[in-house]
Amino acid sequence: MKFSSTPAEEVSINLTPLIDIVFLLLIFFMVSTTFNRETNLEIALPETRSEAVQPVAREDISLVINAQGQYQLYLTDSDSGIPIKPQDANELAAALEQRPRTASKPTLVIRADAKTSHEAVVLALDAAKRAGIARVSFAAQVFH
C-alpha cells in the first residue's frame, strides 16, 4: 500500500527584521557617543566657578600646553587625530599658518596646565595672531 506524503515545507528565517534592528542600534550608538580627545601631555586645567561651558566645534583648533611649556596642537578639521608637537612658538605659528582653511573663523581653544608659565601662553597667543586666528578661548574645569 502506498501512502501519499505531504511535501515538506521549506523552512526559512526572515533576516530583514534582524538587519533593521542592528542598523537602528548602530545609528543610536553613533548618535549618542561622545568623542573625547585624550592628550598625550599630562595637564591639570585651572578651576573656575562659572557654569558657562561651550562645546568644542568641529572647526576649532585645540592647543594643549603642559606645565613645562611644551605644546601639542590638534587640528580638528584635519583627517588625522595625531597631534603636531611644535618645539617653540615659531614652529607653532608655522603649523597654525599651514592648517587646512576649511573654517572661515576658527577658534583656538587653549588647554593650559594650571602651572603653565605666563610666557608660554602669551607666546601661543602671539603665534595665533601671526597665523591670522582672531578668536581664542581657554578651557577650564568647572569647580562646584
C-alpha positions in Angstrom: 0.0 0.0 0.0 1.3 3.3 -1.0 0.7 6.3 1.3 1.0 9.8 -0.1 3.3 12.0 1.8 2.7 15.7 2.1 5.5 17.7 0.6 7.8 19.2 3.2 7.6 22.9 3.5 10.9 24.7 3.1 11.8 26.4 6.4 13.4 29.8 6.1 14.2 32.5 8.5 13.5 36.1 7.5 16.5 38.2 8.3 15.1 41.5 7.4 13.8 42.5 10.8 17.1 41.4 12.4 19.1 43.6 10.0 16.7 46.5 10.6 17.2 46.3 14.4 21.0 46.0 14.0 21.1 49.2 11.8 18.9 51.0 14.3 21.2 50.1 17.2 24.2 51.2 15.1 22.6 54.5 14.4 21.6 55.0 18.0 25.2 54.3 19.3 26.7 56.5 16.6 24.5 59.5 17.5 24.7 59.1 21.3 28.5 58.6 21.5 30.6 61.5 22.7 34.1 61.7 21.3 36.7 63.0 23.8 40.2 63.8 22.7 42.8 62.4 25.0 46.0 64.3 25.2 49.5 62.8 25.5 50.6 65.6 27.8 49.6 65.4 31.4 47.8 68.6 32.4 45.7 69.8 35.3 43.3 72.5 34.0 42.7 75.6 36.2 39.4 75.6 38.0 36.5 78.1 37.7 33.2 78.6 39.4 31.4 79.8 36.4 28.9 77.4 34.7 29.3 78.9 31.2 30.6 75.8 29.2 30.6 75.9 25.5 31.1 72.7 23.4 34.1 72.5 21.1 33.0 73.0 17.5 34.3 70.8 14.6 36.4 73.7 13.1 38.1 74.6 16.4 41.8 74.1 16.8 43.0 72.7 20.2 46.3 73.6 21.7 47.5 71.8 24.8 50.3 73.4 26.9 51.7 71.4 29.8 53.4 72.8 33.0 56.9 72.7 31.3 55.6 74.8 28.4 55.5 72.0 25.8 52.9 72.4 23.0 50.6 69.9 21.4 48.4 71.1 18.5 45.3 69.3 17.3 43.8 70.5 14.0 40.3 69.1 14.4 39.3 69.7 10.8 42.1 67.5 9.5 41.7 63.8 9.0 44.3 62.6 11.4 43.9 62.8 15.1 47.7 62.8 15.5 48.9 65.9 17.3 51.5 68.2 16.0 54.3 68.8 18.5 56.0 72.2 17.9 59.1 72.8 19.8 58.7 76.6 20.2 56.4 79.5 19.3 57.9 79.9 15.8 57.1 76.3 14.9 53.7 76.7 16.5 53.0 79.8 14.3 54.2 77.9 11.2 51.9 74.9 12.0 48.9 77.2 12.5 49.6 79.0 9.3 49.7 75.7 7.4 46.4 74.4 8.8 43.6 73.5 6.4 41.5 76.5 5.6 38.0 74.8 5.8 36.7 77.1 8.5 36.2 80.7 7.9 36.7 81.8 11.5 38.3 79.1 13.5 38.6 79.3 17.3 41.9 78.4 19.0 41.0 76.5 22.3 43.9 76.7 24.7 44.1 73.9 27.3 46.9 75.1 29.5 48.0 73.4 32.7 47.3 75.4 35.9 51.1 75.7 36.5 52.0 76.7 32.9 54.1 79.8 32.8 52.5 83.0 31.6 55.2 83.3 28.9 54.2 80.0 27.2 50.6 81.1 26.9 51.5 84.6 25.7 53.8 83.1 23.1 51.0 80.8 21.9 48.6 83.8 21.7 51.2 85.7 19.6 51.7 82.7 17.3 47.9 82.5 16.8 47.8 86.2 16.0 50.6 85.8 13.4 48.7 82.9 11.9 45.6 85.0 11.5 43.5 83.4 14.2 41.5 86.1 15.9 39.2 84.0 18.1 40.8 82.4 21.2 39.1 80.6 24.2 40.6 79.0 27.3 39.5 75.6 28.7 39.0 75.2 32.4 37.4 72.7 34.8 34.2 73.8 36.5 34.6 73.7 40.3 31.4 73.1 42.3 
